[in-house]
Amino acid sequence: MSLVYYSSDEESDLRIVPAPPVNVPQQSSDLVKQSIPTPQVVKDVTYSDIAFANHLRHGDQVENDLANSTKRKSKQLKRARKRKGDVTSLAGENVYQGPWAGYSDTSSDSDDATELNDTVQVTHEPDATPILTEETVFYGKEQVDYQGRTYMHVPRDLDVDLTTDYGDRPWYLPKKKIHTYEGHRGGTSVLQFFPVSGHLLLSAGRDANIVLWDAHHEREKLRSFKGHSLAVRDVSFNATGTHFMSCAFDKQVKLWDTETGACIARFPQKKVANVVRFNSDSPLATHFLVGCADGKIMHYDSRVGDEIVQIYDHHLAGINDICFVDNNRRFMSSSDDKTVRVWDWQVNAPIKLFSGPDIHSMPSLTLHPSGKYVAAETLNDTISVFSATDRISMSRKRVFKGFTSSGRKLKPAFSPNGEVLILGDAKGNVYFWNWKSTALLSKFRAHSQVASCIAVHPHETSKVAISGDQGEISYWD
């Protein structure tokens, strides 16, 4: 460091000489420590933490501003309100008006009320589920054979006749897996064979896809139906199999053409549809029921579009399953309200109610091949039985036990002759009971995860399709 000053020897001579050293007092260690800022440990703050803090800060500010604005507008409306009047006065300016008194300035009142409503009302609309454009893909080798027949044609070159009734032929317990279908990614929701013949297998899964499989010959994947944005809940063939319905978590119910894969009609719902069922009676073949999560059963006719024919709304919770009984003149419905109700067709008044402290929720209902009984899976790990004749009642003696449901919906199935009751459980096991004696005939492990879907071939003597959370569909014989 240098300083500029005048020398004493010669005042006119301006020189630059080094400045004398400056003695800086030595600081103590305590002062040095105080002069050095203490390092602060900064916590790693993620974007979500910052966004959450800003949301809380600005959210509180918005709520406070909204509350203050609401109070201010309420005070303005009160000041503009006319007096109630005198109770003893029946006419004149001071006539009693009570709570029906108007406002001094109608225009300002309406403006204030409109502004107040605009300020107070905060709507939270649910996210609209996107409606996908339907598409279909054919995976078979050829769509028609040399005679121009599609896969809808019932094959005649098999060792079993697929056009006659099963009759009283014996049905044997399956012992080995003969084929594995690709299935669905994330799990399979439902399996259903083609009506009457059973030469096709329809499956729907949590990957939002519906697939049609060949049950004979090469057992290949024939066609996929894509039109749902969320997991498919249920499918249902009509009596002839030419069309089927599907419902999914996207609140859409759709009608499909089985042969071409085209979507014929859409039936949007306000709530998630859990189950859909076609009426198999010939005069009512176009009518179907949709059981929703709000406890309502919607009745439609596919010929008139999405116009509702009837609403059955006596359940207090979501609908689990629907089963037609008494030659399709009535139907049974089970719900999460732990009741089973019986309805006359197109009459919104249940004719029978099953409820009580000893009755648990019944997620699924299956009609016996004879049409006289209904098997219901119960969440207390039993299968209850109902008589489905004119006098519908619940059997207290015939109960099937031994499986584990773990609160899952497990769909019972029957052999074609009605002698064997079949059910999968939450551990991947499949049980076979004698229908008359309720004795357990067989049990084997079909999957490593929940086996919730069972479909029995209507003509084969021992073929069963099994699937569930594992996704793949195993075919046993």
ABEGO torsion letter per residue (X at the ends): XBBBBBBAABAABBBBBBBBBBBBBBBBAAAAAAABBBBBBBBBBBAAAAAAAAAAAAAAAAAAAAAAAAAAAAAAAAAABBBAEBAABABEAABBAEAABBBABAAAAAAAAAAAAAAABBBBBBBBBBBBBBBBBBABABABBAAGBBAABBBAABABBAABBAEABBBBBBABBABBBAEBBGEBABBBBBBGAGABBBBBBAAGBBBBBBABEAGBBABBBBABABBBABBBBBAAGABBBBBBAAGBBBBBBAAAGBBABBBBBABBBABBBBBABAAAAABBBBBBAAGBBBBBBAAAEABBABBBAABABBBABBBBBGGGABBBBBBAAGBBBBBBBGBBBBABBBBEAABBBBABBBBBAAGABBBBBBAAGBBBBBBABABBBBBAABBBBGBBAGGBBBBBBBBAAGABBBBBBAAGBBBBBBAAAGBBABBBBABABBBABBBBBAABAABBBBBEAAGBBBBBX
